[in-house]
Amino acid sequence: LLFGAALRRNEAIKLDLQNIKYKDKLIYVELTNTKNKDDINQVLPNWAAIILKGYATQRTAEGARPEDPLFVGYTRWETPDTQRVTASAMWYRLKTWCKRLKISHVGTHAGRATAITKLLDDGASHRQVREFSRHKSIQMVEVYDKRRTKLSESLGLKLSYKKKKNT
């Protein structure tokens, strides 16, 4: 969800099973009271939807009801806890999985930043990315766009104080 829906860590941990919705072959999550105080339906790409559906099926098999948290802690015997996972536990889980996959320097915001940057790279407009990422302004999306500037494309290469020739 962090990479597939550009969710903030706090948005992900607030999800209950009932926040997962299905409509016309789409799977989306219903985000309530986001950082912008909005309620949003966030559609997932197919690869993320498959993973989420599998996890939701696992939670249901564990006895979770629709009003139960999607993400919970587990005992060392892999028994689910009934308590919602905390933001710090979400961070720890991500770090643990990345370490197992030999991926370093990943934080919980990396999924959000990666999703936004990928959409921009693929030609999505700043307005579309703002809507998808639930930012209040296009200026916030531009923060991610600045990271993509290559040195060879820098405006500094075009800076000149020579007078232009009159023709």
Secondary structure as GFF3:
##gff-version 3
##sequence-region A 1 167
A	DSSP	alpha_helix	9	13	.	.	.	ID=ss1
A	DSSP	three_ten_helix	17	19	.	.	.	ID=ss2
A	DSSP	beta_strand	20	23	.	.	.	ID=ss3
A	DSSP	beta_strand	26	31	.	.	.	ID=ss4
A	DSSP	beta_strand	40	43	.	.	.	ID=ss5
A	DSSP	alpha_helix	46	61	.	.	.	ID=ss6
A	DSSP	beta_strand	72	74	.	.	.	ID=ss7
A	DSSP	beta_strand	80	84	.	.	.	ID=ss8
A	DSSP	alpha_helix	87	100	.	.	.	ID=ss9
A	DSSP	alpha_helix	108	121	.	.	.	ID=ss10
A	DSSP	alpha_helix	126	133	.	.	.	ID=ss11
A	DSSP	alpha_helix	138	146	.	.	.	ID=ss12
A	DSSP	three_ten_helix	151	153	.	.	.	ID=ss13
A	DSSP	three_ten_helix	155	158	.	.	.	ID=ss14
###
